[in-house]
């Protein structure tokens, strides 16, 4: 029991309870302290002695900290502390509690040594993140949160079905390399949904920007990266993942070029960057696993910084679209500098964190003989610098000053951002800090002359082409259809039809009858308001989705 | 000299410098990375924009309820959510004040 209480996830769960119960200011301090305590526990974990527990004859491995899990675990606790500091003055109690549960379960997923523990934490994480998205109640958040939940319920169902099938076929509960048996395809699909592989990715750019500014920082770290961890653990060397990863990297780039909302743009670049990691998992050599792990670690830091910096702009101005922003360079120079540290990191500029991690992945792809993947990933790097390093700062901060509303940016936000920025630079300048954490010994010299020349050439010539074509990239007040159209347009049609019927009803009958119809339709949840928390009855949709998923699973099972 | 011509001039100078740098570090095909950066960037911009125009771009109100379109714009300017305000107000029994544009059933008890 003592060992169980010393599990690094425990402080997060206890802390979440405290945050929910204590006054808001005290809770803010608790939320910053919790990851620190968890880090102390992590450092004390005996790596050779996994913590196990028996359940109905199955052996659960609640805590396994090995070379692959450790870098993810460290990155998770570090970003938890800094995201909590970032949101110290802005987050509500329930939101902060949900964030800690989400972070704790993300940590638990990478520490879980068996598939059942993994599944339970996977699901609690999804529910906690739904709360984290919906609670601040930004416009559109409830609808996005419910869509997010539906998708992750499907993913969780696939995962559970895969695990149970795997068990019933005589597989072991231990979470190690999977594959071979058809049940692993369901598990793989669940992992890829959480890793945001198109076409199963639309929940990410849909839901992340709907959370509060601090909530988005929390969200960006855990779900996709714990999925990357799960892919590295279970499916390293699955060549299909190279195709999936390269596709993700380019897909995110294309949508980011079209995107007008700054946080959605960065959301598409989560899809793109996670593509590098998924491709690394697909290559599956020691160097590639190192690369994917290193890139996940760096990504958590630089993406956290980018979302913090644009979040501070959103917090200060109340605006998140490039067409509504611009001319902030003089008003918010500190935020621009901090943002650019993140932007140069994600672009892989020398002396910033992405430079020492991204090249590990591309290099490993080249060494593995996947030349097409190598060059397409380099092309995705061009698109990354184009959107995150050039387009967003030019149209967000550049241009003539505009008369935008201004709220002060809390000093806790600035301190959190400055700390993450220093970490990004520290890793870029002294890559051994990161390389020493990786699962395998690193034989790679990032600062070899030809590497530095190559990256500088790539960035310079991307910048020159951008200079010629920048006018075409100016934000447009439009949205871009993505695969969520499949499930959003349908409900849109239902709503239009319902409104139509409703209109006729209104003109034909008196108010009393209308009220009765309202009650019926509200119970049927046909025309519930898009932005409200749905009535309990609309959970029937959840039931239908779950049932449909089971039917798909059954069909796959019968065909296999 | 026009702005565009100046960019091309800078690009040409940079290309020469880049090829020299490639020769110094023994790149097997000098100039391939600058070409990838320049052509790739232009390709990504032009292809994405074309794809957006032809297929993917929609007005911002595309997913909004048809009858809330103008109110969403108001919300966008003032930073409040008038739909929520209206719904809450209606729940408190002010339906009759909402005007003729509201169809029935737009308000319902919060949280079901």
Interface residues (C-beta under 8 A of the other chain):
Chain A: X137 X139 X253 X254 X255 X257 X258 X318 X375 X378 X379 X382 X383 X386 X405 X449 X450 X453 X454 X457 X458 X459 X460 X461 X462 X464 X465 X466 X467 X468 X469 X472 X473 X476 X477 X478 X479 X480 X481 X482 X488 X492 X495 X496 X498 X499 X502 X503 X505 X506 X514 X515 X517 X518 X521 X522 X527 X528 X529 X530 X531 X532 X533 X534 X535 X536 X537 X538
Chain B: X4 X7 X8 X10 X11 X14 X15 X18 X21 X22 X24 X25 X26 X27 X33 X34 X35 X36 X37 X38 X39 X40 X41 X42 X44 X45 X46 X47 X48 X49 X51 X52 X55 X56 X57 X58 X59 X60 X62 X63 X64 X65 X66 X67 X68 X72 X75 X79 X81 X83 X84 X87 X103 X104 X105 X106 X107 X108 X109 X110 X111 X112
